[in-house]
Amino acid sequence: MVIQCRADERMLHGQVAVTWMNQLTPDSILIANDEVVNNEMSKMALKMVKPENVKMAIRSVDDGAKVLNDPRAAKIKVFVIVRTIQDAVSLVKQTNEVKNIVIGGVRKKEGSHLMGAAVYLNDADIASLKELNFLCSNVVFQMVPADTPKTVEEILKAYESKGKGE
Amino acid sequence: MAHFLLIYKCERGSEMKYQIVLASHGSLAEGMASAVKMISGEHANLHSFGLDTWKTPQAIDEQVEKIIQNHSDERLIILCDIKGGSVHNKLIDRCIKNNAIVISGMNLGLVLDIVLKDDSYICEDSLKNSIEQAAKSISYFDHNSFKKEAEGDDSLW
């Protein structure tokens, strides 16, 4: 079973990743990302930070969904990591195994507003976020387990008021 | 890093708030606090004192005394750079005087792990576990060992 799907620009990175590992204690980590899967150096770096007693698979988003749909995935605790909200949308469209999504860092880009620690959203992200929230009933924003999660509704409301303020 | 921490939920009743002091030679303590801030933001309970600024272990100890006075109902965790160094030798007395916890050989992973702990996760077992994991996080890589590690399995099962 997928215990959590995390969307974070930095994917498996430093202490933030470690705190989630502590919280979730997964058997396996699935990194679902189309760029990393073709980049040997990035793959090496990810494997290096992987905790010793946890398995890891690095796949494209499409192949990641296939892995999650394998009946064997239901028997283990899988921590899924994608890079963007868009990839999370793509993933949940291809598998019913992802029941909850936690969004961490979102990269700064054209027309984006800072919506929380390291969370930059633009109109395209908001559209994807609405789609994701429709496809998956449990989507929140949360950097580390100790933070209070923010709901999609809170973020959407805050984004709207940011738009008006400018 | 390649380490994996277990969460130790401490017994109820040990949910005491705590202050964290980083103390070092040179400016390592302030630098450590700066690195912590970059990764996890401001922590009001984190203090840092290096000998570049404070000149003597005695002066650092006086700052620690002030923190104890201002937070008399809280537990104090002191992290020093090196065991048996002058700062550590001075501050270790705080174990007896104030029931402080004194840890030596601080590194960034360890400090982050401690500052990010919930108050309810601070206890002897959880801190010792953090220390054990921090020690394991010290790693050696060269061309061959890196390739070997990186070519490991790629599978969920």
Interface residues (C-beta under 8 A of the other chain):
Chain A: G14 Q15 V16 V18 T19 M21 N22 Q23 T25 D27 S28 L30 K43 M44 K47 M48 V49 K50 P51 E52 N53 V54 K55 M56 A57 I58 V67 D70 R72 A73 I76 V78 A117 V144 A146
Chain B: M1 A2 H3 F4 L5 L6 I7 I39 S40 G41 G109 L112 D113 L116 D118 F141 F146 K147 E149 A150 G152 D153 D154 S155 L156 W157
